Amino acid sequence: MGMSQRRRRYGSRIRISEADLTSAFRQLLDLYQWKLSYHTYDSRRNAAGFPDWVIIRPPRVLFVELKSSTGRVSPEQKFFHDQLAQCPGVETYIWRPQDRDEMERVLSDEHEHKELG
């Protein structure tokens, strides 16, 4: 199924599926040379709420949850996100299609590492 088939029009807004967002995210990982990554393919076998992606490009470690525009963040996902955000040196993000510019800025070398804590 192509991207255009996974999009649905609601008024003037186009909804992009999580699968399409994942594809764009993978392209950015390649573009910005994030070589080490782990993706949860079957979340039923992991701890509830564990982020979709863990990506590493020393000295950085990112935990990333991808959601469609309307996808809900579960209480377990929020808990993981909040706990990881308290760990020094760890970056954690929940990204939706409308966050594409932020995704690119964070994955490129053009951003300042956000201070946690």
Backbone as ProteinMPNN parsed JSONL, in Angstrom:
{"seq_chain_A": "MGMSQRRRRYGSRIRISEADLTSAFRQLLDLYQWKLSYHTYDSRRNAAGFPDWVIIRPPRVLFVELKSSTGRVSPEQKFFHDQLAQCPGVETYIWRPQDRDEMERVLSDEHEHKELG", "coords_chain_A": {"N_chain_A": [[0.852, -1.174, 0.0], [0.721, 2.134, -0.968], [1.991, 5.407, 0.022], [0.088, 7.399, -0.573], [-2.239, 5.945, -0.487], [-2.435, 5.358, 2.187], [-2.981, 7.717, 3.356], [-5.495, 9.894, 4.547], [-8.012, 12.166, 3.76], [-9.223, 14.812, 5.692], [-11.204, 17.299, 5.699], [-9.182, 20.0, 5.048], [-6.898, 18.89, 5.955], [-4.285, 16.478, 5.837], [-3.86, 13.242, 6.89], [-1.157, 11.459, 8.066], [0.105, 8.235, 8.171], [1.429, 6.201, 10.878], [3.2, 4.366, 9.871], [4.152, 5.638, 7.538], [5.419, 7.808, 8.729], [7.41, 6.453, 10.127], [8.895, 5.471, 7.977], [9.897, 7.898, 6.899], [11.4, 8.706, 9.109], [13.339, 6.661, 9.213], [14.713, 7.29, 6.848], [15.836, 9.748, 7.571], [17.534, 8.866, 9.61], [19.412, 7.429, 8.098], [20.353, 9.499, 6.422], [21.615, 11.235, 8.256], [23.474, 9.605, 9.372], [23.03, 7.825, 11.592], [23.952, 5.032, 12.82], [23.589, 2.957, 14.66], [20.813, 1.41, 15.803], [17.778, 0.436, 17.409], [14.717, -1.042, 16.902], [11.462, -1.548, 18.017], [9.695, -4.11, 16.9], [7.58, -5.792, 17.531], [5.67, -4.875, 19.849], [4.246, -6.19, 21.765], [5.814, -8.024, 22.995], [7.553, -6.688, 24.579], [8.325, -4.577, 27.428], [5.509, -2.833, 28.599], [4.929, 0.279, 27.154], [7.563, 0.851, 26.476], [9.772, 2.786, 24.468], [9.477, 3.133, 20.838], [11.871, 3.291, 19.364], [15.401, 3.098, 19.876], [18.189, 4.934, 19.479], [21.604, 5.404, 18.652], [24.378, 7.441, 18.499], [27.385, 8.037, 19.298], [28.332, 10.899, 21.137], [25.679, 10.525, 21.865], [22.459, 9.308, 22.94], [19.301, 8.398, 22.033], [15.866, 8.023, 22.788], [12.973, 7.237, 21.16], [9.603, 7.759, 20.424], [7.236, 7.174, 18.008], [4.334, 8.569, 16.617], [1.161, 8.642, 14.959], [-0.671, 11.486, 13.662], [-2.988, 11.483, 15.15], [-2.573, 9.54, 16.989], [-2.574, 8.116, 20.232], [-0.784, 8.703, 23.245], [0.03, 6.304, 25.491], [-0.59, 5.763, 29.047], [1.524, 4.224, 30.053], [3.536, 4.665, 28.135], [3.934, 7.408, 28.5], [4.901, 7.337, 31.138], [7.388, 5.918, 30.806], [8.661, 7.778, 29.083], [8.783, 10.074, 30.76], [10.395, 9.095, 32.864], [12.789, 8.445, 31.512], [13.508, 10.996, 30.667], [14.534, 12.085, 32.937], [17.043, 11.106, 33.176], [20.409, 11.849, 33.11], [22.022, 12.964, 30.169], [20.504, 11.446, 28.43], [18.33, 11.595, 25.701], [14.96, 12.093, 24.967], [12.084, 11.647, 22.971], [8.823, 12.283, 21.671], [7.409, 11.957, 18.7], [5.437, 13.246, 16.019], [3.871, 13.396, 12.735], [3.758, 16.177, 12.191], [6.001, 17.083, 13.446], [8.214, 16.936, 11.881], [10.213, 18.838, 11.079], [11.505, 19.351, 13.527], [12.425, 16.764, 14.088], [14.338, 16.473, 12.063], [16.122, 18.538, 12.724], [17.017, 17.713, 15.282], [18.201, 15.225, 14.716], [20.205, 15.937, 12.991], [23.406, 17.617, 12.985], [22.926, 20.167, 13.702], [21.694, 21.093, 15.948], [21.492, 22.115, 19.421], [22.352, 20.112, 22.149], [19.734, 19.228, 24.22], [19.274, 20.366, 27.532], [18.705, 18.377, 30.298], [16.763, 18.03, 33.235]], "CA_chain_A": [[0.0, 0.0, 0.0], [1.529, 3.332, -1.078], [1.726, 6.479, 0.962], [-1.159, 8.094, -0.887], [-3.356, 5.105, -0.077], [-2.525, 5.351, 3.64], [-3.404, 9.041, 3.792], [-6.928, 10.155, 4.466], [-8.316, 13.6, 3.822], [-10.248, 15.274, 6.621], [-11.203, 18.717, 5.4], [-7.97, 20.372, 4.32], [-5.757, 18.227, 6.582], [-3.923, 15.139, 5.402], [-3.354, 12.445, 7.998], [-0.066, 10.58, 7.655], [0.13, 7.065, 9.042], [2.654, 5.963, 11.63], [4.112, 3.647, 8.965], [4.801, 6.636, 6.692], [6.329, 8.563, 9.592], [8.544, 5.557, 10.37], [9.701, 5.468, 6.754], [10.607, 9.183, 6.853], [12.364, 8.668, 10.2], [14.449, 5.804, 8.757], [15.477, 8.044, 5.856], [16.635, 10.727, 8.301], [18.616, 8.128, 10.276], [20.425, 7.16, 7.076], [20.921, 10.771, 5.971], [22.466, 11.806, 9.291], [24.426, 8.56, 9.758], [22.758, 7.158, 12.864], [24.193, 3.653, 12.395], [23.136, 1.998, 15.664], [19.424, 1.641, 16.188], [16.937, -0.708, 17.756], [13.305, -0.739, 16.691], [10.554, -2.546, 18.552], [8.792, -4.538, 15.839], [6.39, -6.398, 18.12], [5.67, -4.298, 21.196], [3.587, -7.099, 22.708], [6.835, -8.823, 23.671], [8.4, -5.788, 25.364], [7.666, -3.91, 28.554], [4.49, -1.868, 28.16], [5.35, 1.674, 27.135], [8.945, 1.07, 26.027], [9.761, 3.545, 23.211], [9.62, 2.429, 19.563], [13.236, 3.339, 18.851], [16.573, 3.534, 20.62], [19.229, 5.203, 18.473], [22.872, 5.775, 19.278], [25.502, 7.982, 17.734], [28.143, 8.604, 20.412], [28.023, 10.583, 22.533], [24.241, 10.695, 22.076], [21.518, 8.195, 22.993], [17.932, 8.917, 21.929], [14.717, 7.132, 22.854], [11.992, 7.921, 20.323], [8.278, 7.179, 20.203], [6.591, 7.772, 16.834], [2.869, 8.487, 16.659], [0.433, 9.341, 13.901], [-1.212, 12.766, 14.14], [-4.072, 11.25, 16.105], [-2.209, 8.451, 17.887], [-2.561, 8.468, 21.652], [0.32, 8.252, 24.084], [-0.545, 5.55, 26.61], [0.01, 6.101, 30.343], [2.815, 3.532, 30.174], [4.498, 5.379, 27.292], [4.236, 8.67, 29.189], [5.74, 7.002, 32.276], [8.74, 5.676, 30.291], [9.182, 9.055, 28.584], [9.102, 10.928, 31.909], [11.527, 8.51, 33.583], [13.995, 8.612, 30.696], [13.84, 12.424, 30.626], [15.241, 12.416, 34.175], [18.369, 10.495, 33.136], [21.384, 12.75, 32.483], [22.614, 12.551, 28.908], [19.552, 10.731, 27.589], [17.343, 12.433, 25.024], [13.742, 11.336, 24.699], [11.171, 12.407, 22.129], [7.604, 11.721, 21.095], [7.277, 12.706, 17.452], [4.291, 13.06, 15.125], [4.214, 13.919, 11.407], [3.948, 17.625, 12.205], [7.287, 17.356, 14.086], [9.275, 16.575, 10.92], [11.326, 19.794, 11.142], [12.235, 19.098, 14.773], [13.129, 15.495, 13.9], [15.523, 16.706, 11.243], [17.047, 19.373, 13.487], [17.592, 16.911, 16.361], [19.043, 14.165, 14.162], [21.365, 16.541, 12.324], [24.354, 18.206, 13.927], [22.618, 21.597, 13.773], [20.975, 21.461, 17.167], [22.208, 22.031, 20.683], [21.801, 19.051, 22.988], [18.885, 19.843, 25.236], [19.655, 20.104, 28.915], [17.656, 17.712, 31.053], [16.902, 18.102, 34.659]], "C_chain_A": [[0.893, 1.231, 0.0], [1.113, 4.401, -0.103], [0.392, 7.154, 0.687], [-2.376, 7.271, -0.487], [-3.526, 5.071, 1.434], [-2.936, 6.708, 4.191], [-4.902, 9.167, 3.636], [-7.143, 11.646, 4.578], [-9.454, 13.845, 4.801], [-10.271, 16.778, 6.478], [-9.963, 19.023, 4.586], [-6.728, 19.684, 4.893], [-5.537, 16.837, 5.999], [-3.351, 14.42, 6.614], [-2.317, 11.465, 7.458], [0.016, 9.441, 8.667], [1.452, 6.981, 9.811], [3.674, 5.223, 10.767], [4.853, 4.619, 8.05], [5.794, 7.478, 7.495], [7.578, 7.736, 9.887], [9.467, 5.514, 9.162], [10.516, 6.761, 6.641], [11.694, 9.228, 7.925], [13.578, 7.827, 9.81], [15.323, 6.536, 7.734], [16.361, 9.091, 6.537], [17.782, 10.054, 9.055], [19.751, 7.847, 9.295], [21.141, 8.446, 6.664], [21.937, 11.322, 6.968], [23.357, 10.768, 9.979], [24.275, 8.078, 11.201], [22.814, 5.657, 12.557], [23.659, 2.612, 13.383], [21.71, 2.332, 16.074], [18.76, 0.321, 16.539], [15.501, -0.261, 17.595], [12.47, -1.886, 17.228], [9.551, -2.922, 17.471], [7.493, -5.13, 16.386], [6.335, -5.98, 19.583], [4.993, -5.205, 22.22], [4.596, -7.925, 23.501], [7.8, -7.978, 24.493], [7.616, -5.243, 26.542], [6.689, -2.873, 28.015], [5.04, -0.449, 28.252], [6.763, 1.924, 26.663], [8.927, 1.764, 24.675], [10.005, 2.671, 21.976], [11.076, 2.262, 19.155], [14.234, 3.721, 19.936], [17.647, 3.731, 19.555], [20.451, 5.787, 19.171], [23.825, 6.302, 18.215], [26.344, 8.732, 18.764], [28.533, 10.057, 20.147], [26.524, 10.604, 22.864], [23.48, 9.37, 22.077], [20.124, 8.805, 23.003], [16.933, 7.775, 22.046], [13.58, 7.87, 22.17], [10.721, 7.099, 20.213], [7.678, 7.911, 19.014], [5.094, 7.527, 16.913], [2.296, 9.156, 15.417], [-0.11, 10.64, 14.491], [-2.255, 12.582, 15.221], [-3.759, 10.136, 17.101], [-2.105, 8.925, 19.329], [-1.327, 7.906, 22.336], [-0.307, 7.568, 25.294], [0.075, 6.031, 27.919], [1.376, 5.447, 30.536], [3.894, 4.217, 29.334], [4.902, 6.696, 27.946], [5.152, 8.415, 30.379], [7.19, 6.762, 31.828], [9.393, 6.979, 29.852], [9.629, 9.942, 29.749], [10.299, 10.402, 32.688], [12.83, 8.685, 32.813], [14.454, 10.062, 30.67], [14.604, 12.863, 31.876], [16.655, 11.847, 34.223], [19.346, 11.423, 32.427], [21.962, 12.151, 31.195], [21.696, 11.805, 27.97], [18.575, 11.734, 26.982], [16.127, 11.565, 24.726], [12.728, 12.225, 23.988], [9.934, 11.586, 21.799], [7.312, 12.575, 19.875], [6.07, 12.254, 16.648], [4.659, 13.645, 13.757], [4.479, 15.43, 11.393], [5.275, 18.033, 12.87], [8.468, 17.082, 13.16], [10.467, 17.534, 10.975], [12.17, 19.59, 12.4], [13.027, 17.8, 14.665], [14.431, 15.731, 13.149], [16.568, 17.523, 11.997], [17.758, 18.556, 14.572], [18.555, 15.861, 15.814], [20.263, 14.692, 13.422], [22.319, 17.061, 13.394], [24.062, 19.682, 14.158], [21.903, 22.006, 15.047], [21.906, 21.415, 18.37], [21.551, 20.935, 21.49], [20.96, 19.698, 24.073], [19.352, 19.427, 26.622], [18.466, 19.469, 29.627], [17.873, 17.967, 32.533], [16.375, 19.374, 35.189]], "O_chain_A": [[1.744, 1.368, 0.879], [0.051, 4.335, 0.515], [-0.357, 7.448, 1.619], [-3.429, 7.83, -0.181], [-4.619, 4.793, 1.928], [-3.212, 6.828, 5.384], [-5.497, 8.614, 2.711], [-6.518, 12.311, 5.404], [-10.496, 13.191, 4.755], [-9.443, 17.469, 7.072], [-9.713, 18.392, 3.559], [-5.625, 19.871, 4.378], [-6.49, 16.115, 5.707], [-2.458, 14.938, 7.285], [-2.58, 10.733, 6.504], [-0.001, 9.671, 9.877], [2.448, 7.603, 9.443], [4.879, 5.43, 10.915], [6.048, 4.45, 7.807], [6.871, 7.819, 7.006], [8.687, 8.27, 9.893], [10.689, 5.519, 9.311], [11.703, 6.714, 6.319], [12.789, 9.733, 7.677], [14.716, 8.231, 10.048], [16.547, 6.407, 7.763], [17.504, 9.298, 6.13], [18.88, 10.605, 9.133], [20.922, 8.013, 9.635], [22.368, 8.484, 6.568], [22.993, 11.816, 6.575], [23.922, 11.031, 11.04], [25.256, 7.941, 11.933], [21.832, 5.081, 12.088], [23.314, 1.501, 12.981], [21.439, 3.4, 16.621], [19.124, -0.745, 16.042], [15.115, 0.793, 18.102], [12.733, -3.052, 16.933], [8.654, -2.14, 17.158], [6.434, -4.986, 15.776], [6.891, -6.654, 20.451], [5.156, -5.002, 23.423], [4.267, -8.465, 24.558], [8.767, -8.504, 25.045], [6.403, -5.425, 26.641], [7.006, -2.128, 27.087], [5.55, -0.032, 29.292], [7.149, 3.075, 26.462], [8.146, 1.378, 23.806], [10.646, 1.622, 22.052], [11.468, 1.207, 18.657], [13.952, 4.555, 20.797], [17.974, 2.802, 18.816], [20.347, 6.548, 20.133], [24.039, 5.678, 17.175], [26.078, 9.893, 19.074], [29.006, 10.395, 19.062], [26.154, 10.693, 24.035], [23.802, 8.444, 21.332], [19.798, 9.622, 23.865], [17.127, 6.7, 21.477], [13.251, 8.995, 22.545], [10.759, 5.899, 19.943], [7.616, 9.141, 19.01], [4.643, 6.427, 17.232], [2.867, 10.111, 14.89], [-0.013, 10.859, 15.698], [-2.396, 13.425, 16.107], [-4.582, 9.821, 17.96], [-1.601, 10.016, 19.6], [-0.885, 6.793, 22.051], [-1.081, 8.179, 26.032], [1.145, 6.639, 27.909], [2.28, 6.049, 31.115], [5.038, 4.336, 29.772], [6.079, 7.057, 27.945], [6.082, 9.186, 30.615], [8.117, 7.336, 32.401], [10.54, 7.255, 30.204], [10.728, 10.495, 29.724], [11.137, 11.188, 33.131], [13.856, 9.034, 33.396], [15.654, 10.333, 30.653], [15.252, 13.909, 31.866], [17.386, 12.071, 35.188], [19.139, 11.754, 31.26], [22.339, 10.98, 31.154], [22.063, 11.552, 26.822], [18.06, 12.612, 27.674], [16.266, 10.427, 24.28], [12.535, 13.388, 24.343], [9.992, 10.363, 21.667], [7.008, 13.762, 19.991], [5.726, 11.073, 16.596], [5.676, 14.33, 13.645], [5.342, 15.898, 10.65], [5.63, 19.212, 12.854], [9.608, 17.005, 13.619], [11.614, 17.089, 10.924], [13.399, 19.648, 12.346], [14.177, 17.739, 15.101], [15.49, 15.249, 13.55], [17.761, 17.233, 11.919], [18.967, 18.694, 14.758], [19.617, 15.635, 16.395], [21.245, 13.971, 13.247], [22.04, 16.943, 14.587], [24.88, 20.381, 14.756], [21.541, 23.173, 15.199], [22.955, 20.772, 18.347], [20.325, 20.832, 21.517], [21.418, 20.607, 24.765], [19.766, 18.29, 26.847], [17.348, 19.98, 29.557], [18.999, 18.1, 33.011], [16.415, 19.603, 36.398]]}, "name": "protein", "num_of_chains": 1, "seq": "MGMSQRRRRYGSRIRISEADLTSAFRQLLDLYQWKLSYHTYDSRRNAAGFPDWVIIRPPRVLFVELKSSTGRVSPEQKFFHDQLAQCPGVETYIWRPQDRDEMERVLSDEHEHKELG"}
